[in-house]
Amino acid sequence: MLAPIGVVMLLASFVWYGASLLLPQLFTPLGQTFCAENERYAAEVIVTERVASSSIGTSYVCVSAQGETRSIRGEMTRATTQVFLGLMFGGMALVAVGAGRHLYNRGGNAADTADGKRRRGDGIAPDALTFSLTQLEQARAGEMITEEEYKKFRQELLDKLV
């Protein structure tokens, strides 16, 4: 379940980053935190076109009642980048942990075939097998299980051999 959440976080990080560049008005609540009480947040996308190339940028400013502007580009860039990186690296970590769990579980847990039997190599380690067989033999010797049950359980253990 962690990997899908991680993928959503990765996608959200890129949506966040794109929105911070192309839709800076969405960040008014965040931008307002960097403005004084008598200032208001204003942002706009600036497109510069040249003969050989063009560029896009975002202007983040606080505007006073007198119309004076104060740039908060550094603060906004830092804040939006921190959220972007948090979502991105958090998502990557969840994907890695989820993938690791999947690979770990694939090696030792259920890998049943269509006929309901486990494939060789998908179950119990040799040391655990020895221990389990010893316990099974003791249960038979102590008459806690029948000979038929012993044979059945022993075969199940052998089928799980890694």
DAVENCOR-V171692 format. One record per pair of residues at least 24 apart in sequence whose ideal C-beta (glycine too) atoms are under 10 Angstrom apart, sorted by the first residue. I is the first residue (numbers start at 0). J is the second residue. D is the distance in Angstrom with one decimal. If there is no record, write none. Layout:
i->(I	I)
j->(J	J)
d->(D	D)
//
This chain:
i->(0	0	0	1	1	1	1	1	1	1	1	1	1	2	2	2	2	2	2	2	2	2	2	3	3	3	4	4	4	4	4	5	5	5	5	5	5	5	5	5	5	5	6	6	6	6	6	7	7	7	8	8	8	8	8	8	8	8	8	8	9	9	9	9	9	9	9	9	10	10	10	11	11	11	11	11	11	12	12	12	12	12	12	12	12	12	12	13	13	13	13	14	14	15	15	15	15	15	15	15	16	16	16	16	16	16	16	17	18	19	19	19	19	19	19	19	19	19	20	20	20	20	20	21	21	22	23	23	23	23	23	26	26	26	26	26	26	29	29	29	29	29	29	30	30	30	30	30	30	30	30	31	31	32	32	32	32	33	33	33	33	33	33	33	33	33	33	33	34	34	34	34	34	34	34	34	35	35	35	37	37	37	37	37	38	38	38	38	38	38	38	39	39	40	40	41	41	42	42	42	106	107	107	116	116	117	117	117	117	118	118	119	119	119	119	119	120	120	120	121	121	121	121	122	122	122	122	122	122	122	123	123	123	123	123	123	123	124	124	124	125	125	126	127	127	127	127	128	128	128	128	128	129	131	131	131	132	132)
j->(93	97	100	92	93	94	95	96	97	98	99	100	101	90	93	94	95	96	97	98	99	100	101	93	94	97	89	90	93	94	97	86	89	90	91	92	93	94	95	96	97	98	90	91	93	94	97	86	90	93	85	86	87	88	89	90	91	92	93	94	86	87	88	89	90	91	93	94	86	87	90	82	83	86	87	89	90	82	83	84	85	86	87	88	89	90	91	83	86	87	90	83	86	79	80	82	83	85	86	87	79	80	82	83	84	86	87	83	79	57	59	75	76	78	79	80	82	83	44	55	56	57	79	55	57	57	57	58	59	75	79	57	59	75	78	79	82	59	74	75	78	79	82	59	60	61	71	74	75	78	79	61	71	71	74	75	78	59	60	61	69	71	72	73	74	75	77	78	59	60	61	62	63	69	71	74	61	63	69	61	62	63	64	65	62	63	64	67	68	69	71	63	64	71	75	68	71	71	72	75	161	159	161	155	158	155	158	159	160	158	159	157	158	159	160	161	159	160	161	158	159	160	161	155	156	157	158	159	160	161	155	156	157	158	159	160	161	159	160	161	160	161	161	156	159	160	161	156	157	159	160	161	156	155	156	159	156	157)
d->(9.4	7.2	9.2	8.9	4.7	7.6	9.0	5.3	3.6	8.8	9.3	7.0	9.3	9.7	6.6	5.1	8.5	7.9	2.9	5.9	9.5	8.3	7.1	8.7	8.8	7.5	9.3	7.9	5.4	8.8	7.8	10.0	7.5	4.4	6.8	7.0	3.0	3.7	7.7	7.8	6.1	8.9	6.8	9.9	8.2	6.3	9.0	9.4	7.4	9.1	8.9	5.1	7.6	9.1	5.4	3.2	8.4	9.0	6.5	8.6	7.3	6.2	9.5	8.8	3.7	6.7	8.8	7.1	9.0	10.0	7.9	9.5	9.4	5.3	9.0	9.7	7.6	8.0	5.2	7.7	8.0	3.6	4.0	8.6	8.4	6.3	9.3	8.1	8.7	7.9	9.8	9.7	9.1	7.1	9.8	5.9	5.4	9.6	6.2	9.0	7.4	8.3	8.9	4.7	9.5	8.9	8.5	9.8	8.8	7.1	9.5	7.8	8.3	9.1	4.1	8.4	8.4	7.4	7.5	6.9	8.1	5.6	8.7	7.7	8.0	9.3	4.9	7.8	6.4	7.8	9.0	9.4	8.0	6.9	8.4	6.9	9.9	9.6	9.4	7.2	6.0	7.6	8.7	5.9	8.7	7.8	6.6	8.5	5.9	8.7	9.7	8.4	9.9	9.5	8.7	9.8	8.4	8.1	9.9	6.7	9.2	4.4	10.0	9.4	4.6	6.8	10.0	8.0	9.9	8.8	3.7	8.2	9.1	8.0	7.0	9.8	6.9	7.9	8.5	9.5	9.9	6.2	5.6	9.2	6.1	5.3	7.9	8.9	9.1	7.1	9.4	8.4	8.6	7.8	9.1	7.5	9.8	9.1	9.4	7.8	8.6	9.8	8.2	9.4	6.5	8.6	5.7	5.8	9.7	8.7	9.6	9.3	7.2	8.4	6.4	8.2	9.3	7.9	5.8	9.5	7.5	9.7	7.9	9.4	8.6	9.8	7.4	2.9	6.9	6.4	9.8	6.7	9.3	9.2	4.1	6.4	6.4	9.3	8.7	5.2	7.1	6.6	9.9	9.1	8.9	9.8	8.9	6.0	7.7	7.3	5.8	8.1	9.9	9.6	5.3	8.9	6.1	8.4)
//
